Amino acid sequence: MGLIDTAFVSANLWLLGLVLFAAMSAFAWLGVSLRKRARGERDGEGDREGYLLSAALALLGLLIAFTFSLALNRYDTRRVMVVTEANAIGTAWLRAGLAGDETGPGLQAAIARYTDVRLKLPNESGDAEATEAETGRAQTRLWAEMRTAIRDTPPPIAGTIITATNEMFDAASARKAERAARIPGRVIEVLILYALMSAGIVGYVLGGSGRRHRVVTTILFALLTLALLLILDLDRPWSGGITVSQQPMLDARAAMR
């Protein structure tokens, strides 16, 4: 992972926002400077520049919309996977009760302890790695408990318990893989580069208008910055401000009585 990608993932979002806003302002100032050096503007050229500016901003809006849609789809996928894992855990817990009066409660208690481990997600990235390691250890203990519990269980019932346990473990692996999948860093880099170039075009086209458009330009850059920060926030499943609710997992745990 490159330095820029690392900044997108771990840097403070508000600090990134200030940097992006300052960078767009700098490119706009550069565009104004280039406009002041340009001489001999012909009649009607201002209208053609306006069309160029409109096209550039329209394309920037499309790029932001597509990238936002990608980030939102990833968020929806993570939300669905939480529901899937909660359902898998609930099914495994119910089928563990079929193992018998002697071993079934112990297996159900092991599943409940495993659920407590999974409830530690989502959290900060360092703790998340520790939680995933703890999940692996909990799966090993749970599998050993299951083998003991199904030793004297009829094969059809034992098969359903094994299948439910495997599905529960697979759901945890799928959630881990989806959290690791982010928007490609190159996409974010190109989007930000295009935003900076568009800011330069704004400065160049509006450079001859004096101070009338300075406030509007500032508002435009602020809105673009907020849109980019929202995309980056959605792309941070570990530590972003927009995280997937664990309520389905909490409901599954509460049903284990």
C-alpha positions as a Markdown table, in Angstrom:
| # | Residue | x | y | z |
|---|---|---|---|---|
| 1 | Met | 0.0 | 0.0 | 0.0 |
| 2 | Gly | 1.4 | 3.4 | -1.1 |
| 3 | Leu | 1.8 | 6.4 | 1.0 |
| 4 | Ile | -1.2 | 8.1 | -0.5 |
| 5 | Asp | -3.4 | 5.0 | -0.1 |
| 6 | Thr | -2.3 | 4.8 | 3.6 |
| 7 | Ala | -3.3 | 8.4 | 4.1 |
| 8 | Phe | -6.7 | 7.7 | 2.6 |
| 9 | Val | -7.2 | 4.8 | 5.0 |
| 10 | Ser | -5.7 | 6.0 | 8.3 |
| 11 | Ala | -5.3 | 9.8 | 8.2 |
| 12 | Asn | -7.8 | 12.0 | 10.1 |
| 13 | Leu | -10.7 | 12.8 | 7.8 |
| 14 | Trp | -11.0 | 16.4 | 8.8 |
| 15 | Leu | -7.3 | 16.9 | 8.2 |
| 16 | Leu | -7.7 | 15.3 | 4.8 |
| 17 | Gly | -10.6 | 17.7 | 4.2 |
| 18 | Leu | -8.5 | 20.7 | 5.0 |
| 19 | Val | -5.7 | 19.5 | 2.7 |
| 20 | Leu | -8.1 | 18.9 | -0.1 |
| 21 | Phe | -9.8 | 22.2 | 0.3 |
| 22 | Ala | -6.5 | 24.0 | 0.4 |
| 23 | Ala | -5.3 | 22.1 | -2.6 |
| 24 | Met | -8.4 | 23.1 | -4.7 |
| 25 | Ser | -8.0 | 26.7 | -3.6 |
| 26 | Ala | -4.4 | 26.7 | -4.7 |
| 27 | Phe | -5.2 | 25.2 | -8.1 |
| 28 | Ala | -8.0 | 27.8 | -8.5 |
| 29 | Trp | -5.5 | 30.6 | -7.6 |
| 30 | Leu | -3.1 | 29.1 | -10.2 |
| 31 | Gly | -5.9 | 29.2 | -12.8 |
| 32 | Val | -6.5 | 32.9 | -11.9 |
| 33 | Ser | -2.8 | 33.7 | -12.3 |
| 34 | Leu | -2.8 | 32.0 | -15.7 |
| 35 | Arg | -5.9 | 34.0 | -16.7 |
| 36 | Lys | -4.2 | 37.3 | -15.8 |
| 37 | Arg | -1.3 | 36.4 | -18.0 |
| 38 | Ala | -3.5 | 35.7 | -20.9 |
| 39 | Arg | -4.0 | 38.6 | -23.2 |
| 40 | Gly | -6.0 | 39.5 | -26.3 |
| 41 | Glu | -9.2 | 37.7 | -25.4 |
| 42 | Arg | -11.5 | 37.6 | -28.4 |
| 43 | Asp | -15.2 | 38.3 | -28.3 |
| 44 | Gly | -17.3 | 35.3 | -27.4 |
| 45 | Glu | -14.5 | 33.4 | -25.9 |
| 46 | Gly | -15.9 | 33.8 | -22.4 |
| 47 | Asp | -19.0 | 31.8 | -23.4 |
| 48 | Arg | -16.9 | 29.0 | -24.8 |
| 49 | Glu | -14.9 | 28.9 | -21.6 |
| 50 | Gly | -18.2 | 28.7 | -19.7 |
| 51 | Tyr | -19.2 | 25.7 | -21.7 |
| 52 | Leu | -15.8 | 24.1 | -20.9 |
| 53 | Leu | -16.3 | 24.8 | -17.2 |
| 54 | Ser | -19.8 | 23.3 | -17.3 |
| 55 | Ala | -18.6 | 20.1 | -19.0 |
| 56 | Ala | -15.7 | 19.7 | -16.6 |
| 57 | Leu | -17.9 | 20.1 | -13.5 |
| 58 | Ala | -20.5 | 17.8 | -15.0 |
| 59 | Leu | -17.9 | 15.1 | -15.6 |
| 60 | Leu | -16.6 | 15.6 | -12.1 |
| 61 | Gly | -20.1 | 15.1 | -10.7 |
| 62 | Leu | -20.4 | 11.9 | -12.6 |
| 63 | Leu | -17.1 | 10.6 | -11.3 |
| 64 | Ile | -18.1 | 11.5 | -7.7 |
| 65 | Ala | -21.5 | 9.8 | -8.2 |
| 66 | Phe | -20.0 | 6.6 | -9.5 |
| 67 | Thr | -17.4 | 6.4 | -6.8 |
| 68 | Phe | -20.0 | 7.2 | -4.1 |
| 69 | Ser | -22.2 | 4.4 | -5.6 |
| 70 | Leu | -19.3 | 2.0 | -5.4 |
| 71 | Ala | -18.6 | 2.9 | -1.7 |
| 72 | Leu | -22.3 | 2.7 | -0.8 |
| 73 | Asn | -22.6 | -0.7 | -2.4 |
| 74 | Arg | -19.7 | -2.0 | -0.3 |
| 75 | Tyr | -21.4 | -0.6 | 2.8 |
| 76 | Asp | -24.6 | -2.4 | 1.9 |
| 77 | Thr | -22.8 | -5.6 | 1.3 |
| 78 | Arg | -21.1 | -5.4 | 4.7 |
| 79 | Arg | -24.5 | -4.7 | 6.3 |
| 80 | Val | -26.0 | -7.8 | 4.6 |
| 81 | Met | -23.1 | -9.9 | 5.7 |
| 82 | Val | -23.7 | -9.0 | 9.3 |
| 83 | Val | -27.3 | -10.2 | 9.0 |
| 84 | Thr | -26.0 | -13.4 | 7.3 |
| 85 | Glu | -23.6 | -14.1 | 10.1 |
| 86 | Ala | -26.2 | -13.5 | 12.7 |
| 87 | Asn | -28.6 | -15.9 | 11.1 |
| 88 | Ala | -25.8 | -18.5 | 10.7 |
| 89 | Ile | -24.9 | -18.2 | 14.4 |
| 90 | Gly | -28.6 | -18.4 | 15.5 |
| 91 | Thr | -29.1 | -21.6 | 13.3 |
| 92 | Ala | -25.9 | -23.2 | 14.7 |
| 93 | Trp | -27.0 | -22.5 | 18.3 |
| 94 | Leu | -30.4 | -24.0 | 17.7 |
| 95 | Arg | -29.0 | -27.1 | 16.1 |
| 96 | Ala | -26.5 | -27.5 | 18.9 |
| 97 | Gly | -29.4 | -28.1 | 21.2 |
| 98 | Leu | -30.1 | -31.3 | 19.2 |
| 99 | Ala | -26.9 | -32.9 | 20.3 |
| 100 | Gly | -28.5 | -34.1 | 23.5 |
| 101 | Asp | -29.1 | -33.0 | 27.1 |
| 102 | Glu | -25.5 | -33.9 | 28.2 |
| 103 | Thr | -23.4 | -32.2 | 25.4 |
| 104 | Gly | -25.9 | -29.8 | 23.8 |
| 105 | Pro | -25.8 | -27.1 | 26.5 |
| 106 | Gly | -22.0 | -27.1 | 26.5 |
| 107 | Leu | -21.9 | -26.7 | 22.7 |
| 108 | Gln | -24.5 | -23.9 | 22.9 |
| 109 | Ala | -22.4 | -22.1 | 25.6 |
| 110 | Ala | -19.4 | -22.3 | 23.3 |
| 111 | Ile | -21.3 | -20.8 | 20.5 |
| 112 | Ala | -22.5 | -18.0 | 22.8 |
| 113 | Arg | -18.9 | -17.3 | 23.8 |
| 114 | Tyr | -17.9 | -17.2 | 20.1 |
| 115 | Thr | -20.7 | -14.7 | 19.5 |
| 116 | Asp | -19.3 | -12.5 | 22.3 |
| 117 | Val | -16.0 | -12.4 | 20.4 |
| 118 | Arg | -17.7 | -11.5 | 17.1 |
| 119 | Leu | -19.6 | -8.7 | 18.9 |
| 120 | Lys | -16.3 | -6.8 | 19.4 |
| 121 | Leu | -16.5 | -5.8 | 15.7 |
| 122 | Pro | -16.4 | -3.1 | 14.3 |
| 123 | Asn | -13.8 | -1.1 | 16.1 |
| 124 | Glu | -10.4 | 0.5 | 15.5 |
| 125 | Ser | -8.1 | -1.3 | 13.0 |
| 126 | Gly | -5.6 | -2.4 | 15.7 |
| 127 | Asp | -8.2 | -3.9 | 17.9 |
| 128 | Ala | -9.9 | -5.4 | 14.8 |
| 129 | Glu | -6.8 | -7.4 | 14.0 |
| 130 | Ala | -6.7 | -8.7 | 17.6 |
| 131 | Thr | -10.4 | -9.6 | 17.4 |
| 132 | Glu | -9.9 | -11.6 | 14.2 |
| 133 | Ala | -7.0 | -13.5 | 15.8 |
| 134 | Glu | -9.3 | -14.1 | 18.8 |
| 135 | Thr | -12.0 | -15.3 | 16.4 |
| 136 | Gly | -9.6 | -17.9 | 15.0 |
| 137 | Arg | -8.8 | -19.2 | 18.5 |
| 138 | Ala | -12.5 | -19.3 | 19.4 |
| 139 | Gln | -13.3 | -21.2 | 16.2 |
| 140 | Thr | -10.7 | -23.8 | 17.1 |
| 141 | Arg | -12.1 | -24.3 | 20.6 |
| 142 | Leu | -15.7 | -24.4 | 19.3 |
| 143 | Trp | -14.8 | -27.0 | 16.7 |
| 144 | Ala | -13.2 | -29.2 | 19.4 |
| 145 | Glu | -16.3 | -28.8 | 21.5 |
| 146 | Met | -18.5 | -29.7 | 18.6 |
| 147 | Arg | -16.5 | -32.9 | 17.9 |
| 148 | Thr | -17.0 | -34.0 | 21.5 |
| 149 | Ala | -20.7 | -33.1 | 21.4 |
| 150 | Ile | -21.6 | -35.0 | 18.3 |
| 151 | Arg | -19.6 | -38.2 | 19.2 |
| 152 | Asp | -22.8 | -40.0 | 20.4 |
| 153 | Thr | -25.2 | -38.0 | 18.2 |
| 154 | Pro | -27.1 | -39.8 | 15.4 |
| 155 | Pro | -25.4 | -39.1 | 12.0 |
| 156 | Pro | -28.2 | -37.1 | 10.4 |
| 157 | Ile | -28.3 | -34.7 | 13.4 |
| 158 | Ala | -24.5 | -34.5 | 13.6 |
| 159 | Gly | -24.4 | -33.6 | 9.9 |
| 160 | Thr | -26.7 | -30.7 | 10.4 |
| 161 | Ile | -24.7 | -29.4 | 13.3 |
| 162 | Ile | -21.5 | -29.7 | 11.3 |
| 163 | Thr | -23.0 | -27.9 | 8.3 |
| 164 | Ala | -24.4 | -25.1 | 10.5 |
| 165 | Thr | -21.0 | -24.6 | 12.2 |
| 166 | Asn | -19.2 | -24.5 | 8.9 |
| 167 | Glu | -21.7 | -21.9 | 7.6 |
| 168 | Met | -21.1 | -19.8 | 10.7 |
| 169 | Phe | -17.3 | -19.9 | 10.2 |
| 170 | Asp | -17.7 | -19.1 | 6.4 |
| 171 | Ala | -19.8 | -16.1 | 7.3 |
| 172 | Ala | -17.1 | -14.8 | 9.5 |
| 173 | Ser | -14.5 | -15.2 | 6.8 |
| 174 | Ala | -16.7 | -13.5 | 4.2 |
| 175 | Arg | -17.1 | -10.5 | 6.5 |
| 176 | Lys | -13.4 | -10.3 | 7.0 |
| 177 | Ala | -12.7 | -10.4 | 3.3 |
| 178 | Glu | -15.4 | -7.8 | 2.5 |
| 179 | Arg | -14.0 | -5.4 | 5.1 |
| 180 | Ala | -10.6 | -5.7 | 3.5 |
| 181 | Ala | -12.0 | -4.9 | 0.1 |
| 182 | Arg | -11.9 | -1.1 | -0.5 |
| 183 | Ile | -12.2 | 1.2 | -3.4 |
| 184 | Pro | -9.0 | 0.9 | -5.5 |
| 185 | Gly | -6.6 | 3.6 | -4.5 |
| 186 | Arg | -6.0 | 4.6 | -8.1 |
| 187 | Val | -9.7 | 5.4 | -8.5 |
| 188 | Ile | -9.5 | 7.8 | -5.5 |
| 189 | Glu | -6.3 | 9.3 | -6.8 |
| 190 | Val | -7.7 | 10.0 | -10.2 |
| 191 | Leu | -10.9 | 11.4 | -8.7 |
| 192 | Ile | -9.0 | 13.9 | -6.5 |
| 193 | Leu | -6.7 | 14.8 | -9.4 |
| 194 | Tyr | -9.7 | 15.5 | -11.6 |
| 195 | Ala | -11.2 | 17.6 | -8.8 |
| 196 | Leu | -8.0 | 19.7 | -8.6 |
| 197 | Met | -7.8 | 20.2 | -12.3 |
| 198 | Ser | -11.5 | 21.2 | -12.3 |
| 199 | Ala | -10.7 | 23.7 | -9.6 |
| 200 | Gly | -7.9 | 25.2 | -11.8 |
| 201 | Ile | -10.5 | 25.5 | -14.7 |
| 202 | Val | -12.8 | 27.3 | -12.3 |
| 203 | Gly | -10.1 | 29.8 | -11.4 |
| 204 | Tyr | -9.1 | 30.3 | -15.0 |
| 205 | Val | -12.7 | 30.9 | -16.3 |
| 206 | Leu | -13.8 | 33.0 | -13.4 |
| 207 | Gly | -10.5 | 34.8 | -12.9 |
| 208 | Gly | -11.7 | 37.8 | -15.0 |
| 209 | Ser | -14.9 | 38.2 | -12.9 |
| 210 | Gly | -13.2 | 39.9 | -10.0 |
| 211 | Arg | -14.4 | 39.1 | -6.5 |
| 212 | Arg | -18.0 | 38.4 | -7.4 |
| 213 | His | -17.6 | 34.6 | -7.6 |
| 214 | Arg | -15.1 | 34.2 | -4.8 |
| 215 | Val | -17.8 | 33.3 | -2.3 |
| 216 | Val | -19.6 | 30.9 | -4.7 |
| 217 | Thr | -16.3 | 29.2 | -5.5 |
| 218 | Thr | -15.5 | 28.7 | -1.9 |
| 219 | Ile | -18.9 | 27.1 | -1.3 |
| 220 | Leu | -18.3 | 24.9 | -4.4 |
| 221 | Phe | -14.9 | 23.7 | -3.0 |
| 222 | Ala | -16.4 | 23.1 | 0.4 |
| 223 | Leu | -19.2 | 20.9 | -1.1 |
| 224 | Leu | -16.7 | 19.0 | -3.2 |
| 225 | Thr | -14.6 | 18.4 | -0.1 |
| 226 | Leu | -17.6 | 17.1 | 1.8 |
| 227 | Ala | -18.5 | 14.7 | -1.0 |
| 228 | Leu | -15.0 | 13.3 | -1.2 |
| 229 | Leu | -14.8 | 12.9 | 2.6 |
| 230 | Leu | -18.1 | 11.1 | 2.6 |
| 231 | Ile | -16.7 | 8.6 | 0.1 |
| 232 | Leu | -13.5 | 8.1 | 2.1 |
| 233 | Asp | -15.6 | 7.6 | 5.3 |
| 234 | Leu | -17.7 | 4.9 | 3.7 |
| 235 | Asp | -14.5 | 3.2 | 2.6 |
| 236 | Arg | -13.3 | 2.8 | 6.2 |
| 237 | Pro | -15.2 | -0.2 | 7.6 |
| 238 | Trp | -12.9 | -0.4 | 10.6 |
| 239 | Ser | -12.7 | 3.2 | 11.9 |
| 240 | Gly | -14.9 | 5.4 | 9.8 |
| 241 | Gly | -17.7 | 7.4 | 11.3 |
| 242 | Ile | -20.2 | 5.4 | 9.2 |
| 243 | Thr | -20.1 | 1.8 | 10.4 |
| 244 | Val | -22.4 | -1.1 | 10.0 |
| 245 | Ser | -24.7 | -1.7 | 12.9 |
| 246 | Gln | -24.2 | -4.9 | 15.0 |
| 247 | Gln | -27.9 | -5.1 | 16.0 |
| 248 | Pro | -28.5 | -8.4 | 14.2 |
| 249 | Met | -25.6 | -9.9 | 16.1 |
| 250 | Leu | -26.9 | -8.5 | 19.4 |
| 251 | Asp | -30.4 | -9.9 | 18.7 |
| 252 | Ala | -28.8 | -13.3 | 18.0 |
| 253 | Arg | -26.9 | -13.2 | 21.2 |
| 254 | Ala | -30.0 | -12.1 | 23.2 |
| 255 | Ala | -31.9 | -15.1 | 21.9 |
| 256 | Met | -29.4 | -17.5 | 23.4 |
| 257 | Arg | -31.2 | -18.1 | 26.7 |
